[in-house]
Amino acid sequence: MTTTPVFDDAARARNLTCWSCLAACVLWAATACAPLAATRAVTSAPLAEAARPAGDEGARRALVIGNADYPGASLQNPVNDARAVEDALRATGFSVTRHTNLRNKREFRDAVGAFVDGLADGDTALVFYAGHGIEMKGDNYLLPVDFNAHNEDDAVDEGYRVQTLLDRLSNRSRATNIVILDACRNDPFSRRWSRGATSRGFKSVDVSAPGTFIAFSTGPGETAADAGGGANSPFTQALVQHMATPGLDITDVMRRVRSDVLASTSQRQTPWSRESLGPEGFRFNTAASAPPAVKCPAGTTWDGSACAAEAVRCPAGSRWNGSACEGERVASLPKAPPPPPAPAPRRAGETRVEPKTGATWVWMPPGSFRYGCEPQDTQCDDDEKPGRRESVDGFWMLQTEVTDDAWRACERAGACAPRSCAYGRLGAGREPAVCAEQPQAQDFCRWLGGRLPTAVEWEYAAKSGGSRVYPWGDAPPDATRANCDGFGDRFERLAPVGSFPAGDSAWGLKDMSGNVWEWTASWYDNDKIEIRGGGWYNDPPYLRAGIRRRVAPGARNVGYGFRCAQ
């Protein structure tokens, strides 16, 4: 509601203050100040630009996870919390990867692995988690939504260990790592195996790795509220509000969050944090806070030319009362510039050139699809059944497998190590780069500013987000669609990438079936990585989009290649 305060001379002398601004216009006192919404637009429009790191601080990257759909123990707000934090982080210059309802430890590991693999030295990495979490056997664990442990040993096996996350993040130089856990929500799980157990919170965590900040929504051994009377938990609601404050260090953000949460929970929930940041600290919004107010003497006649860069600070939600200020000239806030036009949404199959190698990135739009066995597919393996719906955020994927030429460019840049085949020979020129171990493939993708795709992302891209047995549709392979065994095609072994345009996916990806199996970022089990797509030596059934195989991450095979995602 807009109010119109009346100022006497003393009040006018106290409140008529001016601050430096760009190109403010001079108006008579009867002219109203710009509305509050317009003032906010001026502040928020450059927010992401102001928050962008400078120099060697690196990029800002975030992984946001919201788990809510626990059978028999569902939570109201984690998905909303994840979305709210994602929006707040994007506004402060972060690129964000968001996951909701990770089903098991493997999906946790895949999400964290893909995120960490995309980080470079000097990047700022932030991980936010909302959902159930418990302490077991002296360690803290984040719980997937299919968590179904019946004793503490099972709980340790099924949960994702917080210390593992911290260890993965800290394995970089010049890094800032921020972990924010809105967990410890009232959990029913431990009651299954511990007589008389009530809900368990997290234990205290020692932060030893330099450049680390970890925040918890509540104190050690306590539980956190899920609902705060709105769409978000009390902790997340306070967090997203104070993250946006210009120039506020993260430790001060947490002090304000703590104060707000204590007030909103009647002192029942006390957020806490630990940190080993350097003297420079960390600021979400690096825009400078408002400069100190300059007092304007009462009765001063404003000189338009002298005050061209001055503005009156208007009380929040107020307009100046013209009659009280009659006879005075005041500088007004500049009119908010119109917001830039929203970028056109990206189209499925949109392309851009990768500058280091000349390869082509192709846009995979966000969506959901059936992961695993398609109803019309009669050849599904047991590990593809049953199919399930998966949601995928938008991402870029290389149009072709990484070529031998591209790999050698990475070697010349010093970012990739030479490869050697366990048997056979390396490819050449436009043939796929084979015989790279999975960690070596990750190194190449990092050099491009990307990562390996997860198995879910790979299959989503192969099926173009639809219901397809093969990347091109449901028709079986033939000599025009893929490089595989059984058709007597013109290639004895590897084919140059893009040699089978009839086998392109609906979104324009090439060779998603045949030629070489492709590494993913996903673990198939405890010690094997999932590979996809089939190779030049396989029969046609191995070219189905849903088929998966497992191999050791150190395998160096003439039939294994990869492509990158971003």
C-alpha positions as CSV (number, residue, x, y, z in Angstrom):
1,M,0.0,0.0,0.0
2,T,1.3,3.5,-0.9
3,T,1.3,6.1,1.8
4,T,1.7,9.8,1.6
5,P,3.5,11.1,4.7
6,V,3.3,14.8,5.6
7,F,6.6,16.4,6.7
8,D,7.1,19.4,8.9
9,D,10.2,21.5,8.5
10,A,12.2,19.4,11.0
11,A,11.1,16.2,9.4
12,R,11.8,17.6,6.0
13,A,15.4,18.5,7.0
14,R,15.9,14.9,8.4
15,N,14.4,13.0,5.4
16,L,15.4,15.1,2.4
17,T,18.6,13.3,1.7
18,C,20.3,12.7,-1.6
19,W,22.6,10.1,-2.9
20,S,24.9,9.8,-6.0
21,C,23.0,8.4,-9.0
22,L,23.5,8.5,-12.8
23,A,21.8,11.3,-14.7
24,A,19.0,12.1,-12.4
25,C,16.5,14.7,-13.7
26,V,15.5,17.8,-11.7
27,L,11.9,18.1,-10.9
28,W,9.7,20.4,-8.7
29,A,8.8,19.0,-5.3
30,A,5.2,18.4,-6.4
31,T,6.5,15.8,-8.8
32,A,6.2,12.2,-7.3
33,C,9.2,10.0,-7.0
34,A,9.5,7.0,-9.2
35,P,7.3,4.1,-7.8
36,L,9.0,1.6,-5.6
37,A,8.8,-1.2,-8.2
38,A,10.7,0.9,-10.7
39,T,13.4,1.6,-8.1
40,R,13.7,-2.2,-7.6
41,A,14.0,-2.7,-11.4
42,V,16.9,-0.4,-11.5
43,T,18.7,-2.3,-8.8
44,S,17.9,-5.8,-10.0
45,A,18.4,-5.4,-13.7
46,P,22.2,-5.5,-13.6
47,L,22.3,-7.9,-10.7
48,A,23.7,-10.9,-12.6
49,E,26.2,-8.7,-14.4
50,A,27.4,-7.1,-11.1
51,A,27.7,-10.6,-9.5
52,R,29.8,-12.0,-12.3
53,P,33.3,-12.9,-10.9
54,A,36.2,-10.9,-12.3
55,G,39.8,-11.9,-13.1
56,D,40.9,-15.3,-12.0
57,E,38.0,-16.0,-9.7
58,G,36.5,-18.4,-12.2
59,A,33.0,-19.3,-13.0
60,R,30.1,-19.6,-10.6
61,R,28.4,-23.0,-10.8
62,A,25.7,-24.5,-8.6
63,L,24.1,-27.9,-8.1
64,V,20.7,-27.6,-6.5
65,I,18.8,-30.7,-5.3
66,G,15.3,-31.0,-3.8
67,N,14.0,-34.3,-2.5
68,A,10.4,-34.5,-1.4
69,D,8.6,-37.6,-2.6
70,Y,9.6,-40.0,0.1
71,P,7.0,-42.9,0.4
72,G,5.3,-42.5,3.7
73,A,7.5,-39.6,4.7
74,S,6.9,-37.0,2.0
75,L,7.9,-33.4,2.5
76,Q,6.0,-30.3,1.4
77,N,8.6,-27.8,0.3
78,P,12.0,-29.1,-0.9
79,V,11.1,-28.9,-4.6
80,N,9.8,-25.4,-4.1
81,D,13.0,-24.6,-2.1
82,A,15.2,-25.9,-4.9
83,R,13.4,-23.8,-7.5
84,A,13.6,-20.7,-5.3
85,V,17.3,-21.1,-4.6
86,E,17.9,-21.8,-8.3
87,D,16.3,-18.5,-9.2
88,A,18.2,-16.6,-6.5
89,L,21.5,-18.1,-7.6
90,R,20.9,-17.3,-11.3
91,A,20.2,-13.7,-10.4
92,T,23.7,-13.5,-8.8
93,G,25.6,-14.9,-11.7
94,F,25.5,-18.7,-11.1
95,S,24.9,-21.3,-13.8
96,V,22.7,-23.8,-12.1
97,T,22.0,-27.5,-12.5
98,R,18.8,-28.6,-10.6
99,H,17.7,-32.1,-9.7
100,T,14.5,-33.1,-7.9
101,N,13.6,-36.4,-6.2
102,L,16.9,-38.3,-6.8
103,R,15.8,-41.9,-6.3
104,N,18.8,-43.7,-5.0
105,K,22.5,-43.4,-4.0
106,R,23.6,-44.0,-7.6
107,E,21.6,-41.0,-8.8
108,F,23.1,-38.9,-6.1
109,R,26.5,-40.0,-7.1
110,D,25.8,-39.3,-10.8
111,A,24.5,-35.8,-10.1
112,V,27.4,-34.9,-7.9
113,G,29.9,-36.5,-10.2
114,A,28.7,-34.8,-13.3
115,F,28.7,-31.5,-11.5
116,V,32.2,-31.8,-10.1
117,D,33.5,-33.0,-13.4
118,G,32.4,-29.8,-15.0
119,L,34.3,-27.6,-12.5
120,A,37.6,-26.0,-13.2
121,D,40.3,-24.8,-10.9
122,G,39.3,-21.4,-9.5
123,D,35.6,-21.9,-10.0
124,T,33.1,-21.2,-7.2
125,A,31.0,-24.3,-6.6
126,L,27.8,-24.2,-4.6
127,V,25.7,-27.2,-3.6
128,F,22.2,-26.7,-2.1
129,Y,20.2,-29.7,-0.8
130,A,16.7,-29.7,0.6
131,G,15.2,-32.9,1.9
132,H,15.7,-35.6,4.5
133,G,19.0,-36.1,6.1
134,I,20.2,-38.0,9.2
135,E,23.4,-38.8,11.2
136,M,24.5,-42.4,11.3
137,K,27.6,-44.0,12.8
138,G,29.3,-40.6,13.2
139,D,28.6,-39.4,9.6
140,N,25.9,-37.2,8.0
141,Y,23.9,-38.6,5.1
142,L,21.5,-37.1,2.5
143,L,18.6,-39.4,1.8
144,P,17.3,-40.4,-1.7
145,V,13.6,-40.6,-2.0
146,D,13.6,-44.5,-2.3
147,F,15.5,-44.8,1.0
148,N,14.2,-47.9,2.6
149,A,16.8,-48.9,5.2
150,H,15.8,-51.3,8.0
151,N,18.9,-50.9,10.1
152,E,21.9,-48.6,10.4
153,D,24.1,-50.6,8.1
154,D,21.5,-50.4,5.4
155,A,21.1,-46.6,6.0
156,V,24.9,-46.1,5.5
157,D,24.7,-48.1,2.3
158,E,21.7,-46.2,0.9
159,G,22.4,-42.7,2.0
160,Y,24.8,-40.2,0.3
161,R,27.6,-39.2,2.7
162,V,28.1,-35.5,3.2
163,Q,31.8,-35.9,3.7
164,T,32.1,-37.6,0.3
165,L,30.5,-34.4,-1.2
166,L,33.0,-32.2,0.6
167,D,35.9,-34.4,-0.5
168,R,34.9,-34.3,-4.1
169,L,34.5,-30.5,-4.1
170,S,37.8,-29.8,-2.4
171,N,39.9,-31.7,-4.9
172,R,40.7,-28.5,-6.9
173,S,43.1,-25.6,-6.5
174,R,42.0,-21.9,-5.9
175,A,38.5,-23.1,-5.3
176,T,35.6,-21.7,-3.2
177,N,33.2,-24.4,-2.1
178,I,29.9,-23.6,-0.5
179,V,27.5,-26.3,0.8
180,I,24.1,-25.4,2.1
181,L,21.9,-28.1,3.6
182,D,18.3,-27.5,4.4
183,A,17.9,-31.0,5.8
184,C,17.4,-32.7,9.2
185,R,13.7,-32.4,8.6
186,N,11.7,-34.5,11.0
187,D,12.5,-38.1,9.8
188,P,10.6,-41.3,10.6
189,F,13.3,-43.6,9.3
190,S,15.4,-44.2,12.3
191,R,12.3,-45.2,14.3
192,R,12.2,-48.4,12.3
193,W,15.4,-49.8,13.9
194,S,16.1,-47.8,17.0
195,R,13.7,-48.3,19.9
196,G,12.4,-45.0,21.3
197,A,14.3,-43.0,18.7
198,T,13.1,-39.6,17.9
199,S,14.2,-37.6,14.8
200,R,17.9,-37.2,14.4
201,G,19.7,-34.1,13.2
202,F,23.2,-33.8,11.7
203,K,26.3,-33.9,13.8
204,S,28.8,-31.0,13.8
205,V,31.2,-30.9,10.9
206,D,34.8,-29.7,11.0
207,V,35.8,-27.7,7.9
208,S,39.5,-28.2,7.2
209,A,39.8,-27.7,3.4
210,P,40.6,-24.0,2.7
211,G,38.0,-22.0,0.8
212,T,35.1,-24.0,2.2
213,F,31.8,-22.7,3.7
214,I,29.1,-25.1,5.0
215,A,25.7,-24.0,6.3
216,F,23.0,-26.1,8.0
217,S,19.4,-25.1,8.5
218,T,19.5,-26.0,12.1
219,G,21.9,-26.8,14.9
220,P,23.7,-30.1,15.6
221,G,21.2,-32.8,16.8
222,E,18.2,-30.6,16.0
223,T,15.5,-30.9,13.3
224,A,14.4,-28.2,10.9
225,A,10.9,-27.1,10.0
226,D,9.7,-28.1,6.5
227,A,6.8,-25.6,6.2
228,G,7.1,-22.0,7.1
229,G,3.5,-21.0,6.4
230,G,4.3,-20.6,2.7
231,A,5.8,-22.3,-0.3
232,N,9.3,-22.5,1.3
233,S,10.9,-23.6,4.5
234,P,11.8,-20.9,7.0
235,F,15.5,-21.4,6.3
236,T,15.2,-21.2,2.5
237,Q,12.8,-18.2,2.7
238,A,15.3,-16.2,4.7
239,L,18.3,-17.4,2.6
240,V,16.9,-16.3,-0.8
241,Q,16.0,-13.0,0.6
242,H,19.4,-12.1,2.1
243,M,21.4,-13.6,-0.8
244,A,20.2,-10.7,-2.9
245,T,21.5,-8.0,-0.6
246,P,24.3,-6.0,-2.4
247,G,27.7,-6.4,-1.0
248,L,26.8,-8.7,1.9
249,D,29.4,-11.2,2.8
250,I,28.2,-14.8,3.2
251,T,28.9,-14.9,6.9
252,D,26.7,-11.8,7.3
253,V,24.0,-13.4,5.1
254,M,24.0,-16.3,7.6
255,R,23.7,-14.0,10.6
256,R,20.6,-12.5,9.1
257,V,19.2,-15.8,8.1
258,R,19.8,-17.1,11.7
259,S,18.0,-14.1,13.1
260,D,15.0,-14.5,10.8
261,V,14.7,-18.2,11.3
262,L,14.8,-17.9,15.1
263,A,12.0,-15.3,15.0
264,S,9.8,-17.3,12.6
265,T,10.2,-20.6,14.5
266,S,9.8,-19.1,18.0
267,Q,13.5,-19.8,18.8
268,R,13.1,-23.6,18.0
269,Q,15.5,-23.7,15.0
270,T,19.0,-22.2,15.0
271,P,20.8,-22.2,11.6
272,W,24.6,-22.6,11.9
273,S,27.6,-22.5,9.7
274,R,31.4,-23.3,9.6
275,E,33.9,-21.8,7.2
276,S,37.5,-21.7,6.2
277,L,37.3,-18.9,3.6
278,G,40.1,-16.5,2.9
279,P,40.2,-12.9,4.0
280,E,38.3,-11.9,0.8
281,G,35.3,-14.0,1.9
282,F,32.4,-14.5,-0.6
283,R,29.5,-12.3,-1.7
284,F,26.5,-13.6,-3.6
285,N,25.6,-10.1,-4.9
286,T,28.9,-8.3,-5.6
287,A,27.1,-5.1,-6.5
288,A,28.2,-2.3,-4.2
289,S,25.7,-1.3,-1.5
290,A,24.1,2.2,-1.7
291,P,26.6,5.0,-1.0
292,P,26.2,6.9,2.2
293,A,23.3,9.5,2.2
294,V,24.4,13.1,1.7
295,K,22.3,15.5,3.8
296,C,20.8,18.3,1.8
297,P,20.5,21.5,3.9
298,A,16.9,22.5,4.5
299,G,15.9,25.5,2.4
300,T,18.6,24.9,-0.2
301,T,17.7,26.0,-3.7
302,W,18.7,23.2,-6.0
303,D,20.8,24.0,-9.0
304,G,19.8,21.7,-11.8
305,S,23.3,21.6,-13.3
306,A,25.0,20.8,-10.0
307,C,22.5,18.2,-9.0
308,A,22.3,16.4,-12.4
309,A,23.7,13.3,-10.8
310,E,21.8,13.5,-7.5
311,A,18.6,11.9,-6.3
312,V,16.3,12.1,-3.3
313,R,16.1,9.0,-1.2
314,C,12.4,8.3,-0.9
315,P,11.1,6.3,2.1
316,A,10.1,2.8,1.0
317,G,6.5,2.8,-0.2
318,S,6.2,6.6,0.0
319,R,5.6,9.5,-2.3
320,W,6.7,13.0,-1.5
321,N,3.9,15.3,-0.3
322,G,3.9,18.2,-2.7
323,S,2.3,20.7,-0.3
324,A,4.8,20.1,2.4
325,C,7.7,20.6,0.0
326,E,6.3,23.6,-1.8
327,G,8.9,26.1,-2.9
328,E,11.7,23.7,-3.0
329,R,13.3,22.0,-6.0
330,V,14.5,18.5,-5.5
331,A,16.3,16.0,-7.6
332,S,14.3,12.9,-8.5
333,L,15.4,9.3,-9.0
334,P,16.1,8.6,-12.7
335,K,13.4,6.9,-14.6
336,A,14.1,3.2,-14.7
337,P,15.3,2.1,-18.1
338,P,13.1,-0.5,-19.8
339,P,14.2,-4.0,-19.0
340,P,16.0,-5.7,-21.8
341,P,13.8,-8.0,-24.0
342,A,13.7,-11.5,-22.8
343,P,15.9,-13.8,-24.9
344,A,14.0,-16.0,-27.3
345,P,13.6,-19.5,-26.0
346,R,16.1,-21.9,-27.4
347,R,14.7,-24.4,-30.0
348,A,15.3,-28.1,-29.9
349,G,18.2,-28.8,-32.3
350,E,19.5,-25.2,-32.2
351,T,23.3,-25.2,-32.8
352,R,26.4,-23.2,-32.0
353,V,30.0,-23.7,-32.8
354,E,32.5,-24.8,-30.2
355,P,35.5,-22.4,-30.8
356,K,38.5,-24.6,-29.8
357,T,37.8,-27.5,-32.1
358,G,35.1,-26.2,-34.5
359,A,32.7,-28.9,-33.3
360,T,29.0,-28.2,-33.1
361,W,26.9,-28.0,-29.9
362,V,23.3,-28.9,-30.2
363,W,20.6,-27.8,-27.8
364,M,18.6,-30.5,-26.0
365,P,15.5,-28.7,-24.5
366,P,14.2,-29.5,-21.0
367,G,11.5,-32.1,-20.8
368,S,10.5,-35.5,-19.6
369,F,10.6,-38.9,-21.3
370,R,10.4,-42.6,-20.7
371,Y,13.8,-43.8,-19.5
372,G,14.4,-47.5,-20.3
373,C,12.3,-50.0,-22.1
374,E,9.8,-48.6,-24.6
375,P,6.4,-50.4,-24.9
376,Q,7.0,-51.2,-28.6
377,D,10.5,-52.6,-28.0
378,T,10.5,-56.4,-27.8
379,Q,14.3,-56.8,-27.2
380,C,14.7,-55.0,-23.9
381,D,17.2,-56.3,-21.4
382,D,16.2,-56.8,-17.8
383,D,18.1,-53.7,-16.6
384,E,16.0,-51.6,-19.0
385,K,12.7,-52.7,-17.3
386,P,10.4,-51.3,-16.3
387,G,10.7,-48.0,-18.1
388,R,10.1,-44.9,-15.9
389,R,9.5,-41.2,-16.5
390,E,12.5,-38.9,-16.0
391,S,12.6,-35.1,-16.1
392,V,15.7,-33.5,-17.7
393,D,16.9,-29.9,-17.6
394,G,18.0,-28.4,-20.9
395,F,21.6,-28.9,-21.9
396,W,24.0,-28.7,-24.9
397,M,25.4,-31.9,-26.5
398,L,28.1,-32.3,-29.1
399,Q,26.6,-33.2,-32.5
400,T,29.1,-36.0,-33.1
401,E,31.5,-38.1,-31.1
402,V,34.8,-36.3,-30.3
403,T,37.2,-36.8,-33.2
404,D,40.8,-37.9,-33.2
405,D,41.7,-34.4,-34.6
406,A,40.0,-32.7,-31.6
407,W,41.7,-34.9,-29.1
408,R,45.1,-34.1,-30.6
409,A,44.3,-30.4,-30.3
410,C,43.6,-31.0,-26.6
411,E,47.0,-32.8,-26.3
412,R,48.7,-29.8,-27.9
413,A,47.0,-27.5,-25.5
414,G,48.4,-29.6,-22.6
415,A,45.0,-30.4,-21.3
416,C,44.8,-34.1,-22.4
417,A,47.3,-36.9,-22.0
418,P,48.2,-39.2,-24.9
419,R,46.0,-42.4,-25.3
420,S,47.1,-45.9,-25.9
421,C,44.9,-48.9,-26.9
422,A,44.8,-52.2,-25.0
423,Y,44.7,-53.7,-28.5
424,G,44.3,-52.3,-32.1
425,R,45.1,-48.8,-33.1
426,L,43.9,-45.3,-32.5
427,G,41.6,-43.6,-35.0
428,A,42.7,-40.7,-37.2
429,G,41.4,-37.4,-38.5
430,R,37.6,-37.3,-38.4
431,E,37.3,-40.8,-36.9
432,P,36.1,-41.0,-33.2
433,A,38.8,-40.5,-30.5
434,V,38.9,-44.1,-29.2
435,C,41.0,-45.8,-26.4
436,A,40.5,-42.9,-23.9
437,E,39.8,-44.0,-20.4
438,Q,36.7,-42.5,-18.8
439,P,38.7,-40.0,-16.6
440,Q,40.6,-38.9,-19.8
441,A,37.3,-38.3,-21.5
442,Q,36.3,-36.2,-18.6
443,D,39.5,-34.2,-18.9
444,F,38.7,-33.5,-22.6
445,C,35.2,-32.3,-21.8
446,R,36.5,-30.0,-19.1
447,W,38.8,-28.5,-21.6
448,L,35.8,-27.6,-23.7
449,G,34.0,-26.2,-20.6
450,G,31.7,-29.2,-20.5
451,R,31.4,-32.6,-19.0
452,L,30.3,-36.1,-19.9
453,P,26.5,-36.6,-20.1
454,T,24.7,-38.7,-17.5
455,A,23.1,-41.9,-18.7
456,V,19.7,-40.3,-18.4
457,E,20.8,-37.3,-20.4
458,W,22.4,-39.5,-23.1
459,E,19.2,-41.6,-23.6
460,Y,17.0,-38.4,-23.5
461,A,19.1,-37.0,-26.3
462,A,19.2,-40.3,-28.3
463,K,15.4,-40.5,-28.2
464,S,15.0,-36.7,-28.8
465,G,12.8,-36.6,-25.8
466,G,10.2,-39.0,-27.3
467,S,9.4,-42.7,-27.5
468,R,11.9,-44.2,-29.9
469,V,13.6,-47.6,-30.1
470,Y,16.5,-46.1,-32.1
471,P,17.6,-42.5,-32.5
472,W,16.0,-42.2,-35.9
473,G,12.7,-44.0,-34.9
474,D,11.5,-47.5,-34.5
475,A,12.7,-49.0,-37.9
476,P,15.6,-51.4,-37.4
477,P,19.2,-50.4,-38.4
478,D,20.4,-50.9,-42.0
479,A,23.6,-50.0,-43.9
480,T,22.4,-46.4,-44.3
481,R,21.7,-45.6,-40.7
482,A,24.7,-46.8,-38.6
483,N,28.1,-48.3,-38.6
484,C,27.7,-51.8,-37.1
485,D,28.3,-55.4,-37.9
486,G,26.2,-57.4,-40.4
487,F,25.7,-55.1,-43.3
488,G,29.0,-55.2,-45.1
489,D,29.2,-51.4,-45.2
490,R,32.2,-49.6,-46.8
491,F,34.0,-49.2,-43.4
492,E,36.1,-52.0,-42.1
493,R,36.2,-50.5,-38.6
494,L,35.7,-46.9,-37.5
495,A,33.8,-44.5,-39.8
496,P,34.4,-40.7,-39.9
497,V,31.8,-39.0,-37.7
498,G,28.6,-38.0,-39.5
499,S,28.9,-40.7,-42.2
500,F,25.3,-42.0,-41.8
501,P,22.9,-39.0,-42.0
502,A,19.9,-41.3,-42.3
503,G,20.6,-42.3,-38.7
504,D,20.5,-38.8,-37.3
505,S,18.2,-38.1,-34.4
506,A,15.2,-35.9,-34.6
507,W,17.2,-33.2,-32.8
508,G,20.2,-33.5,-35.2
509,L,22.6,-35.6,-33.3
510,K,24.8,-38.0,-35.4
511,D,26.0,-41.5,-34.7
512,M,24.1,-41.9,-31.4
513,S,23.9,-45.6,-32.5
514,G,26.9,-47.5,-33.8
515,N,30.5,-46.6,-34.6
516,V,31.6,-46.5,-31.0
517,W,30.1,-47.0,-27.5
518,E,30.1,-43.7,-25.6
519,W,31.2,-43.1,-22.1
520,T,28.8,-41.5,-19.7
521,A,29.3,-39.9,-16.2
522,S,27.0,-42.5,-14.6
523,W,28.1,-45.5,-12.5
524,Y,26.3,-48.7,-13.4
525,D,27.3,-50.3,-10.1
526,N,30.0,-49.8,-7.5
527,D,32.9,-50.2,-9.9
528,K,31.7,-50.0,-13.4
529,I,30.7,-47.1,-15.7
530,E,27.7,-47.1,-18.0
531,I,28.4,-46.9,-21.7
532,R,25.8,-46.3,-24.4
533,G,25.1,-46.6,-28.1
534,G,26.7,-49.8,-29.5
535,G,29.8,-50.0,-31.6
536,W,31.1,-50.9,-35.1
537,Y,31.6,-54.5,-34.1
538,N,28.1,-55.1,-32.6
539,D,25.0,-56.7,-34.1
540,P,22.0,-54.4,-34.7
541,P,20.1,-55.2,-31.4
542,Y,23.0,-53.5,-29.6
543,L,22.2,-50.2,-31.2
544,R,18.9,-49.6,-29.4
545,A,18.7,-46.3,-27.5
546,G,17.9,-47.9,-24.2
547,I,20.6,-50.5,-24.2
548,R,23.4,-50.1,-21.6
549,R,26.6,-51.9,-20.8
550,R,29.1,-51.6,-17.9
551,V,32.9,-51.4,-18.1
552,A,35.7,-50.4,-15.9
553,P,36.5,-46.7,-16.0
554,G,40.1,-47.5,-17.0
555,A,39.1,-49.5,-20.1
556,R,41.0,-48.5,-23.3
557,N,39.1,-50.1,-26.1
558,V,39.1,-49.4,-29.9
559,G,35.3,-49.4,-29.7
560,Y,34.9,-46.8,-26.9
561,G,34.6,-43.1,-27.6
562,F,32.5,-40.3,-26.2
563,R,30.8,-36.9,-26.7
564,C,30.5,-34.1,-24.3
565,A,27.6,-32.2,-22.7
566,Q,27.4,-28.7,-21.3
